[in-house]
């Protein structure tokens, strides 16, 4: 029987990647309908007669959502939740994202009587890699280090498993690291886009483009998650019975050092960066965070440079992309003084074989930014 997909966060990096994956790699006999949702107006380059859009805000209570989803989502068999609400305050962040998923899943269960699987995307923060050094590579059986009150991913995953208990449908959890990809409308916490803006402005200024981080992170080990692989594993896990009720990490399946990756990315743009970058501080206490260069401060007076660059290269439509630079978020990522890659052994044991070279992951995203007119 054909399947019916429901994808949330369709304007986001992961949601749009799952949409593109189904449109590109499946037929109508396999997936007859692809229902996508977003709070904001949809913008996509996907053209597929199976695609249906419904505007939904999962901060609304289940009663209201049921009225909006009832008819259109009644035949959903596979749901993919990648919605996220960002709050600078951690307490508010946890509260908002708990209710977001609870409202979604409660409504989904009530309206989709033929549901077969619900897949939830969480992330590396499940392992608290954003707060402290943890044993790595982190694996899916890694013990929780804090209470559910301090990490909304725990609450979401527990709620998913609790609601499934005794039901015919199954669940999966997908845990990526820093997500690399693109969207039709620049938005979200997009590391690749922020890096692209940084390199291009520094090239325009004819100044070096040192990595805005610290010596430990620069010389450490890291990994990233290509949105295309997240989509591929999400579909794989949710449609293979041996993967039922399992959580899976998802990365590009390679490790790298920014010491050597950063200059390669700079060279792609024609910017200048060195693998022998000199840092002001080289010794750190456990859990300490540090930035030699603060990206948020750096960006404050660069808007005019970007505007002139876009005009000079004949791409005035790219000017607004500067507003999508997630400078503060990137500072938050690059300030760590510890490595925290994820293990991909479990997905491999369950038969998934995806892989993307991480350099290609970045440069493919850069190329798409150009094709979409987001950068000159």
Secondary structure, DSSP 8 states (H G I E B T S, - for coil): --EEEEES-TTSHHHHHHHHHHHHH--TTTEEEEEEEESS--------TTEEEEE--TTS-HHHHHHHHTTTTTT--EEEE------SSHHHHHHHHHHHHHHHHHHHHHH-TT--EEEEE--GGGGTTTTS---SSB-TT----S-GGG-HHHHHHHHHHHHHTTSS-EEEEEEESSEE---SS--SS-HHHHHHHHHHHHHHHT-B---SS-HHHHHS-B--EEHHHHHHHHHHHHH-GGGTTEEEEE--S--B-HHHHHHHHHHHHT-B--TT---S-----TT-B--SS-HHHHHTT-HHHHHHHHHHTT-GGGGGGGGG--HHHHHHHHTB-S---B--HHHHHTT------HHHHHHHHHHHHHHTTS--
